[in-house]
Amino acid sequence: MLELLKRIDPERPVLIAGPTASGKSSLALTLAEAQGGRIVNADALQVFADWRVLTARPPAAEEARAEHLLYGHVGWERSYSVGDWLRDFAALPAGPRPIVVGGTGLIFRALTEGLAEIPATPPELRAEAVARLEARGLPALAAELDPATRAGLDTANPMRVLRAWEVARATGRSIRDWQAETPPPLLPLSEATALVLEAPKDWLDPRIARRFDAMLAAGAWEEARAVLPRWNPRLNAAQAIGAAELVAHLRGEMPLDEAREAAVVATRQYAKRQRTWFRKRMRDWRWIDAARA
């Protein structure tokens, strides 16, 4: 860690990406305390107020040690996009350099490369898209997209496919066409220290299991019970990894041990997708051994 700190300019913004459970938040706090800076969340699910434990948001004790921004500020039923995050980031008051940390690659990409200003799609179109997804399945909905869009899209991610389908239907143009008109980025990569935590599967998988058990002990069940009366799997907030499994158990649809195992497996699968995305999209970032960070 000391060697890493020596190589980081304390005046430049810092970006820290990495898969879930790789130690990103700990590294961000260490940097903030050692060099100064305010920590800004770049995780698409840690923005939701109802999830602290289940999304591994920094606990209150850590938030008290350094300024933390864009955590837990979004209501349960609100749809929250990368564009919303960019607007929130742009609206932050002047202050110390940001240390932007999270596992959502699209947020980092939008921050450092810019984001197309795509018109909002009406709620009824989202309802139509979700209905088609549920009736026909994800591969069929992805097949309705043009080949160029499919080629650059994570077609295993329902939210990405839904978004691309909605944009094409609402605007008559593909999401790729809109992205070609992207404005300048808020924080070009050349102006930041960009780090990616390298977390091999054999090192990360046991950490994921231990962390999920710690979440259960720390209050994840209580969070799930609190949202149960309002549960809607279509909401952005409901995409928190492990949430669906906890809700299924609370509804009597899945035994406790099966719910726990399914949630751990889902988290590991998510981490695998993150690692794949980072390797493809963040080759120009500085890669750090998570086990030594």
Secondary structure as UniProt FT lines:
FT   HELIX           2..6
FT   TURN            10..11
FT   STRAND          14..17
FT   TURN            20..21
FT   HELIX           24..35
FT   STRAND          38..41
FT   TURN            46..47
FT   TURN            49..50
FT   TURN            53..56
FT   HELIX           60..63
FT   TURN            64..65
FT   STRAND          68..69
FT   TURN            76..77
FT   HELIX           82..90
FT   STRAND          98..102
FT   HELIX           105..113
FT   HELIX           123..136
FT   HELIX           138..143
FT   HELIX           147..151
FT   TURN            155..156
FT   HELIX           158..171
FT   HELIX           175..179
FT   TURN            180..181
FT   HELIX           189..191
FT   STRAND          193..198
FT   HELIX           201..215
FT   HELIX           216..220
FT   HELIX           221..227
FT   HELIX           228..230
FT   TURN            233..234
FT   HELIX           237..239
FT   TURN            241..242
FT   HELIX           243..250
FT   TURN            251..252
FT   HELIX           256..281
FT   TURN            283..284
FT   STRAND          286..289
FT   TURN            290..292
//
